[in-house]
Amino acid sequence: MRGAVKRERLLDHVLKGKVLATVFNEASTRTICSFQAAMHRLGGSVLSIDERSSSSKKGETLADSVRVLSGYSDVIVLRHPQPGMVAAASKHSRCPLISGGDGDGEHPTQALLDVFTIREELGTVNGMTVTMVGDLKHGRTVHSLAKLLTLYRVNLRYVAPDDLSMPQSVMDYVARGGIPQTTFTSIEEAIADTDVLYMTRWQKERYQTTDQFDDLITSNYTLTPHMMTRAKQRMVVMHPLPRNHEIEVSVDSDPRAAYFRQAENGMFLRMALLCMVLGKC
């Protein structure tokens, strides 16, 4: 898919006549836009529904909404703020339903594009040391990525405040896969041996008070150009975006900063995924 887009090869016949419904009950830029762009590039059309325009304002249940939309579309992408609701909704759909993320639970298509990015940037996933930094408790991207990485031979490292550490359920899942896990208190402690530095934002919308959020932010979790001088020459910095203060803008010019390439990869990955679930690949 990436090769075809880069060569400006027309793909608008692949999913011609197919309809994608994007149902996002939580804010999104990259996920919704990349899915919609993917469908348009493949020749399909898009129905876009968000919480402001849906009949949930009138009391309609998510199950009923999905039942109706699966009659209008060939595939649905659903994001919901409550963990587990996407899986529950899928039981009421007559067409394939893809998770666009569920609260602080999971974000599986992000994990797929993350692994694709690691392979494209470093040539392989096996043998890599992956360091995850930030709000690992609420960050759905790192939950899904950690689980997906159990299919490879990797080392996982976690850098987070104690109150925002990786959930024990995720760590138990990773442990069952035989993957080594180590905890650090700062980026500087972990960066020298890191192949993939996976930064995440502080999920302040999930905190009860802004005071709690402010107390947790320290320089230990902000990536600077000075820190990058201690990193390997062949490594990558990734971030699911949006970023706030956790990566200084001056890091962007470093060729190891892969987060904008990572975001673009999301469209290619989701083009492939739409083709697969609709039986066109």
Contacts in CASP RR format, 6 or more apart in sequence:
PFRMAT RR
TARGET T0000
AUTHOR 0000-0000-0000
METHOD contacts of the structure
MODEL  1
MRGAVKRERLLDHVLKGKVLATVFNEASTRTICSFQAAMHRLGGSVLSID
ERSSSSKKGETLADSVRVLSGYSDVIVLRHPQPGMVAAASKHSRCPLISG
GDGDGEHPTQALLDVFTIREELGTVNGMTVTMVGDLKHGRTVHSLAKLLT
LYRVNLRYVAPDDLSMPQSVMDYVARGGIPQTTFTSIEEAIADTDVLYMT
RWQKERYQTTDQFDDLITSNYTLTPHMMTRAKQRMVVMHPLPRNHEIEVS
VDSDPRAAYFRQAENGMFLRMALLCMVLGKC
1 11 0 8 1.000
1 268 0 8 1.000
1 269 0 8 1.000
1 271 0 8 1.000
1 272 0 8 1.000
1 275 0 8 1.000
2 265 0 8 1.000
2 268 0 8 1.000
3 9 0 8 1.000
4 11 0 8 1.000
5 11 0 8 1.000
5 41 0 8 1.000
5 267 0 8 1.000
5 268 0 8 1.000
5 271 0 8 1.000
11 41 0 8 1.000
11 42 0 8 1.000
11 43 0 8 1.000
11 271 0 8 1.000
12 41 0 8 1.000
12 42 0 8 1.000
12 43 0 8 1.000
12 44 0 8 1.000
13 43 0 8 1.000
14 42 0 8 1.000
14 43 0 8 1.000
14 275 0 8 1.000
14 280 0 8 1.000
15 39 0 8 1.000
15 42 0 8 1.000
15 43 0 8 1.000
15 44 0 8 1.000
15 274 0 8 1.000
15 275 0 8 1.000
15 278 0 8 1.000
15 280 0 8 1.000
16 43 0 8 1.000
16 44 0 8 1.000
17 43 0 8 1.000
17 44 0 8 1.000
17 45 0 8 1.000
18 39 0 8 1.000
18 42 0 8 1.000
18 43 0 8 1.000
18 44 0 8 1.000
18 45 0 8 1.000
18 74 0 8 1.000
18 75 0 8 1.000
18 278 0 8 1.000
19 44 0 8 1.000
19 45 0 8 1.000
19 46 0 8 1.000
19 47 0 8 1.000
19 72 0 8 1.000
19 73 0 8 1.000
19 74 0 8 1.000
19 75 0 8 1.000
20 35 0 8 1.000
20 36 0 8 1.000
20 39 0 8 1.000
20 44 0 8 1.000
20 45 0 8 1.000
20 46 0 8 1.000
20 47 0 8 1.000
20 73 0 8 1.000
20 74 0 8 1.000
20 75 0 8 1.000
20 76 0 8 1.000
20 77 0 8 1.000
20 274 0 8 1.000
21 46 0 8 1.000
21 47 0 8 1.000
21 48 0 8 1.000
21 49 0 8 1.000
21 69 0 8 1.000
21 72 0 8 1.000
21 73 0 8 1.000
21 75 0 8 1.000
21 76 0 8 1.000
21 77 0 8 1.000
22 32 0 8 1.000
22 35 0 8 1.000
22 36 0 8 1.000
22 46 0 8 1.000
22 47 0 8 1.000
22 48 0 8 1.000
22 49 0 8 1.000
22 76 0 8 1.000
22 77 0 8 1.000
23 49 0 8 1.000
23 50 0 8 1.000
23 54 0 8 1.000
23 65 0 8 1.000
23 66 0 8 1.000
23 69 0 8 1.000
23 76 0 8 1.000
23 77 0 8 1.000
23 78 0 8 1.000
23 79 0 8 1.000
24 31 0 8 1.000
24 32 0 8 1.000
24 49 0 8 1.000
24 50 0 8 1.000
24 51 0 8 1.000
24 77 0 8 1.000
24 78 0 8 1.000
24 79 0 8 1.000
24 100 0 8 1.000
25 50 0 8 1.000
25 51 0 8 1.000
25 54 0 8 1.000
25 56 0 8 1.000
25 62 0 8 1.000
25 78 0 8 1.000
25 79 0 8 1.000
25 80 0 8 1.000
25 81 0 8 1.000
26 51 0 8 1.000
26 79 0 8 1.000
26 80 0 8 1.000
26 81 0 8 1.000
26 101 0 8 1.000
26 103 0 8 1.000
28 79 0 8 1.000
28 100 0 8 1.000
29 242 0 8 1.000
30 240 0 8 1.000
30 241 0 8 1.000
30 263 0 8 1.000
30 266 0 8 1.000
31 77 0 8 1.000
31 79 0 8 1.000
31 100 0 8 1.000
31 101 0 8 1.000
31 107 0 8 1.000
31 109 0 8 1.000
31 110 0 8 1.000
32 48 0 8 1.000
32 77 0 8 1.000
32 79 0 8 1.000
34 263 0 8 1.000
34 266 0 8 1.000
34 267 0 8 1.000
34 270 0 8 1.000
35 77 0 8 1.000
35 98 0 8 1.000
35 100 0 8 1.000
35 270 0 8 1.000
35 274 0 8 1.000
36 46 0 8 1.000
36 48 0 8 1.000
37 267 0 8 1.000
38 267 0 8 1.000
38 268 0 8 1.000
38 270 0 8 1.000
38 271 0 8 1.000
38 273 0 8 1.000
38 274 0 8 1.000
39 45 0 8 1.000
39 46 0 8 1.000
39 274 0 8 1.000
40 46 0 8 1.000
41 267 0 8 1.000
41 271 0 8 1.000
42 271 0 8 1.000
42 274 0 8 1.000
42 275 0 8 1.000
47 69 0 8 1.000
47 72 0 8 1.000
47 73 0 8 1.000
49 65 0 8 1.000
49 69 0 8 1.000
51 57 0 8 1.000
54 60 0 8 1.000
54 65 0 8 1.000
55 65 0 8 1.000
56 62 0 8 1.000
56 65 0 8 1.000
62 80 0 8 1.000
62 85 0 8 1.000
62 88 0 8 1.000
62 89 0 8 1.000
63 88 0 8 1.000
63 89 0 8 1.000
63 92 0 8 1.000
64 92 0 8 1.000
66 76 0 8 1.000
66 78 0 8 1.000
66 89 0 8 1.000
66 90 0 8 1.000
66 92 0 8 1.000
66 93 0 8 1.000
66 97 0 8 1.000
67 92 0 8 1.000
67 93 0 8 1.000
67 94 0 8 1.000
69 76 0 8 1.000
69 93 0 8 1.000
70 76 0 8 1.000
70 92 0 8 1.000
70 93 0 8 1.000
70 94 0 8 1.000
70 95 0 8 1.000
70 97 0 8 1.000
71 94 0 8 1.000
71 95 0 8 1.000
73 95 0 8 1.000
74 95 0 8 1.000
74 96 0 8 1.000
74 278 0 8 1.000
75 95 0 8 1.000
75 96 0 8 1.000
75 97 0 8 1.000
75 98 0 8 1.000
75 274 0 8 1.000
75 277 0 8 1.000
75 278 0 8 1.000
76 93 0 8 1.000
76 95 0 8 1.000
76 96 0 8 1.000
76 97 0 8 1.000
76 98 0 8 1.000
77 97 0 8 1.000
77 98 0 8 1.000
77 99 0 8 1.000
77 100 0 8 1.000
78 86 0 8 1.000
78 89 0 8 1.000
78 97 0 8 1.000
78 98 0 8 1.000
78 99 0 8 1.000
78 100 0 8 1.000
79 86 0 8 1.000
79 99 0 8 1.000
79 100 0 8 1.000
79 101 0 8 1.000
79 102 0 8 1.000
80 86 0 8 1.000
80 89 0 8 1.000
80 101 0 8 1.000
80 102 0 8 1.000
80 103 0 8 1.000
81 102 0 8 1.000
81 103 0 8 1.000
82 102 0 8 1.000
82 103 0 8 1.000
83 102 0 8 1.000
83 103 0 8 1.000
83 104 0 8 1.000
83 105 0 8 1.000
83 106 0 8 1.000
84 102 0 8 1.000
84 105 0 8 1.000
85 102 0 8 1.000
86 97 0 8 1.000
86 99 0 8 1.000
86 100 0 8 1.000
86 101 0 8 1.000
86 102 0 8 1.000
87 99 0 8 1.000
87 102 0 8 1.000
89 97 0 8 1.000
90 97 0 8 1.000
96 277 0 8 1.000
96 278 0 8 1.000
98 109 0 8 1.000
98 273 0 8 1.000
98 277 0 8 1.000
99 106 0 8 1.000
99 107 0 8 1.000
99 108 0 8 1.000
99 109 0 8 1.000
100 107 0 8 1.000
100 108 0 8 1.000
100 109 0 8 1.000
101 107 0 8 1.000
101 108 0 8 1.000
101 110 0 8 1.000
101 140 0 8 1.000
102 140 0 8 1.000
103 140 0 8 1.000
104 137 0 8 1.000
104 138 0 8 1.000
104 139 0 8 1.000
104 140 0 8 1.000
104 143 0 8 1.000
104 203 0 8 1.000
104 206 0 8 1.000
105 139 0 8 1.000
105 140 0 8 1.000
105 143 0 8 1.000
106 140 0 8 1.000
106 143 0 8 1.000
106 144 0 8 1.000
107 140 0 8 1.000
107 141 0 8 1.000
107 143 0 8 1.000
107 144 0 8 1.000
107 240 0 8 1.000
108 144 0 8 1.000
108 148 0 8 1.000
109 266 0 8 1.000
109 269 0 8 1.000
109 270 0 8 1.000
109 273 0 8 1.000
110 140 0 8 1.000
110 141 0 8 1.000
110 144 0 8 1.000
110 145 0 8 1.000
110 240 0 8 1.000
111 141 0 8 1.000
111 144 0 8 1.000
111 145 0 8 1.000
111 147 0 8 1.000
111 148 0 8 1.000
112 148 0 8 1.000
112 269 0 8 1.000
112 273 0 8 1.000
113 262 0 8 1.000
113 265 0 8 1.000
113 266 0 8 1.000
113 269 0 8 1.000
113 270 0 8 1.000
114 141 0 8 1.000
114 145 0 8 1.000
114 148 0 8 1.000
114 198 0 8 1.000
114 238 0 8 1.000
114 240 0 8 1.000
114 262 0 8 1.000
115 125 0 8 1.000
115 145 0 8 1.000
115 148 0 8 1.000
115 149 0 8 1.000
116 265 0 8 1.000
116 266 0 8 1.000
116 268 0 8 1.000
116 269 0 8 1.000
117 236 0 8 1.000
117 238 0 8 1.000
117 258 0 8 1.000
117 261 0 8 1.000
117 262 0 8 1.000
117 265 0 8 1.000
118 125 0 8 1.000
118 128 0 8 1.000
118 130 0 8 1.000
118 196 0 8 1.000
118 236 0 8 1.000
118 238 0 8 1.000
119 125 0 8 1.000
120 261 0 8 1.000
120 265 0 8 1.000
121 236 0 8 1.000
121 258 0 8 1.000
121 261 0 8 1.000
122 128 0 8 1.000
122 195 0 8 1.000
122 196 0 8 1.000
122 234 0 8 1.000
122 235 0 8 1.000
122 236 0 8 1.000
125 149 0 8 1.000
125 152 0 8 1.000
125 154 0 8 1.000
126 152 0 8 1.000
126 153 0 8 1.000
126 154 0 8 1.000
127 152 0 8 1.000
127 153 0 8 1.000
127 154 0 8 1.000
127 155 0 8 1.000
127 195 0 8 1.000
128 152 0 8 1.000
128 154 0 8 1.000
128 155 0 8 1.000
128 195 0 8 1.000
128 196 0 8 1.000
129 154 0 8 1.000
129 155 0 8 1.000
129 157 0 8 1.000
129 193 0 8 1.000
129 194 0 8 1.000
129 195 0 8 1.000
129 196 0 8 1.000
130 145 0 8 1.000
130 149 0 8 1.000
130 154 0 8 1.000
130 155 0 8 1.000
130 156 0 8 1.000
130 157 0 8 1.000
130 194 0 8 1.000
130 195 0 8 1.000
130 196 0 8 1.000
130 198 0 8 1.000
131 156 0 8 1.000
131 157 0 8 1.000
131 158 0 8 1.000
131 159 0 8 1.000
131 184 0 8 1.000
131 187 0 8 1.000
131 190 0 8 1.000
131 191 0 8 1.000
131 194 0 8 1.000
131 196 0 8 1.000
131 197 0 8 1.000
131 198 0 8 1.000
132 142 0 8 1.000
132 145 0 8 1.000
132 146 0 8 1.000
132 156 0 8 1.000
132 157 0 8 1.000
132 158 0 8 1.000
132 159 0 8 1.000
132 160 0 8 1.000
132 166 0 8 1.000
132 198 0 8 1.000
132 200 0 8 1.000
133 159 0 8 1.000
133 160 0 8 1.000
133 187 0 8 1.000
133 197 0 8 1.000
133 198 0 8 1.000
133 199 0 8 1.000
133 200 0 8 1.000
133 221 0 8 1.000
133 223 0 8 1.000
133 246 0 8 1.000
134 159 0 8 1.000
134 160 0 8 1.000
134 164 0 8 1.000
134 199 0 8 1.000
134 200 0 8 1.000
134 201 0 8 1.000
134 202 0 8 1.000
134 221 0 8 1.000
134 246 0 8 1.000
135 160 0 8 1.000
135 164 0 8 1.000
135 200 0 8 1.000
135 201 0 8 1.000
135 202 0 8 1.000
135 203 0 8 1.000
135 206 0 8 1.000
136 142 0 8 1.000
136 158 0 8 1.000
136 160 0 8 1.000
136 164 0 8 1.000
136 165 0 8 1.000
136 166 0 8 1.000
136 167 0 8 1.000
136 200 0 8 1.000
137 160 0 8 1.000
137 163 0 8 1.000
137 164 0 8 1.000
137 165 0 8 1.000
137 166 0 8 1.000
137 167 0 8 1.000
138 164 0 8 1.000
138 203 0 8 1.000
138 206 0 8 1.000
139 200 0 8 1.000
139 203 0 8 1.000
141 200 0 8 1.000
141 240 0 8 1.000
142 166 0 8 1.000
142 170 0 8 1.000
142 198 0 8 1.000
142 200 0 8 1.000
143 166 0 8 1.000
143 167 0 8 1.000
143 170 0 8 1.000
145 198 0 8 1.000
146 156 0 8 1.000
146 166 0 8 1.000
146 170 0 8 1.000
146 173 0 8 1.000
146 174 0 8 1.000
147 170 0 8 1.000
147 173 0 8 1.000
147 174 0 8 1.000
149 156 0 8 1.000
149 174 0 8 1.000
149 179 0 8 1.000
150 173 0 8 1.000
150 174 0 8 1.000
150 176 0 8 1.000
150 177 0 8 1.000
150 178 0 8 1.000
150 179 0 8 1.000
154 179 0 8 1.000
155 179 0 8 1.000
155 180 0 8 1.000
155 181 0 8 1.000
155 182 0 8 1.000
156 174 0 8 1.000
156 179 0 8 1.000
156 180 0 8 1.000
156 181 0 8 1.000
156 182 0 8 1.000
157 181 0 8 1.000
157 182 0 8 1.000
157 183 0 8 1.000
157 184 0 8 1.000
157 190 0 8 1.000
157 194 0 8 1.000
158 165 0 8 1.000
158 166 0 8 1.000
158 181 0 8 1.000
158 182 0 8 1.000
158 183 0 8 1.000
158 184 0 8 1.000
159 183 0 8 1.000
159 184 0 8 1.000
159 185 0 8 1.000
159 186 0 8 1.000
159 187 0 8 1.000
159 189 0 8 1.000
159 190 0 8 1.000
159 220 0 8 1.000
159 221 0 8 1.000
160 166 0 8 1.000
160 183 0 8 1.000
160 221 0 8 1.000
161 216 0 8 1.000
161 221 0 8 1.000
163 216 0 8 1.000
164 216 0 8 1.000
165 183 0 8 1.000
171 181 0 8 1.000
174 181 0 8 1.000
175 181 0 8 1.000
184 190 0 8 1.000
185 220 0 8 1.000
186 220 0 8 1.000
186 221 0 8 1.000
187 197 0 8 1.000
187 220 0 8 1.000
187 221 0 8 1.000
187 222 0 8 1.000
187 223 0 8 1.000
187 227 0 8 1.000
188 220 0 8 1.000
188 227 0 8 1.000
188 230 0 8 1.000
191 197 0 8 1.000
191 227 0 8 1.000
191 228 0 8 1.000
191 230 0 8 1.000
191 231 0 8 1.000
192 230 0 8 1.000
192 231 0 8 1.000
192 232 0 8 1.000
193 232 0 8 1.000
194 231 0 8 1.000
194 232 0 8 1.000
194 235 0 8 1.000
195 232 0 8 1.000
195 234 0 8 1.000
195 235 0 8 1.000
195 236 0 8 1.000
196 235 0 8 1.000
196 236 0 8 1.000
196 238 0 8 1.000
197 223 0 8 1.000
197 231 0 8 1.000
197 235 0 8 1.000
197 236 0 8 1.000
197 237 0 8 1.000
197 238 0 8 1.000
198 238 0 8 1.000
198 239 0 8 1.000
199 223 0 8 1.000
199 237 0 8 1.000
199 238 0 8 1.000
199 239 0 8 1.000
199 243 0 8 1.000
199 246 0 8 1.000
199 247 0 8 1.000
199 259 0 8 1.000
200 239 0 8 1.000
200 240 0 8 1.000
200 246 0 8 1.000
201 239 0 8 1.000
201 242 0 8 1.000
201 243 0 8 1.000
201 244 0 8 1.000
201 246 0 8 1.000
202 213 0 8 1.000
202 216 0 8 1.000
202 217 0 8 1.000
202 244 0 8 1.000
202 246 0 8 1.000
204 210 0 8 1.000
204 213 0 8 1.000
207 213 0 8 1.000
217 245 0 8 1.000
221 246 0 8 1.000
222 245 0 8 1.000
222 246 0 8 1.000
222 247 0 8 1.000
222 248 0 8 1.000
223 237 0 8 1.000
223 246 0 8 1.000
223 247 0 8 1.000
223 248 0 8 1.000
223 251 0 8 1.000
224 248 0 8 1.000
224 250 0 8 1.000
224 251 0 8 1.000
225 248 0 8 1.000
225 250 0 8 1.000
225 251 0 8 1.000
225 254 0 8 1.000
228 237 0 8 1.000
228 251 0 8 1.000
228 254 0 8 1.000
228 256 0 8 1.000
231 256 0 8 1.000
233 256 0 8 1.000
235 256 0 8 1.000
236 256 0 8 1.000
236 257 0 8 1.000
236 258 0 8 1.000
237 247 0 8 1.000
237 251 0 8 1.000
237 254 0 8 1.000
237 256 0 8 1.000
237 257 0 8 1.000
237 258 0 8 1.000
237 259 0 8 1.000
238 258 0 8 1.000
238 259 0 8 1.000
238 262 0 8 1.000
239 246 0 8 1.000
239 247 0 8 1.000
239 259 0 8 1.000
239 262 0 8 1.000
240 262 0 8 1.000
241 259 0 8 1.000
241 262 0 8 1.000
241 263 0 8 1.000
243 259 0 8 1.000
247 257 0 8 1.000
247 259 0 8 1.000
251 257 0 8 1.000
252 260 0 8 1.000
272 281 0 8 1.000
275 281 0 8 1.000
END
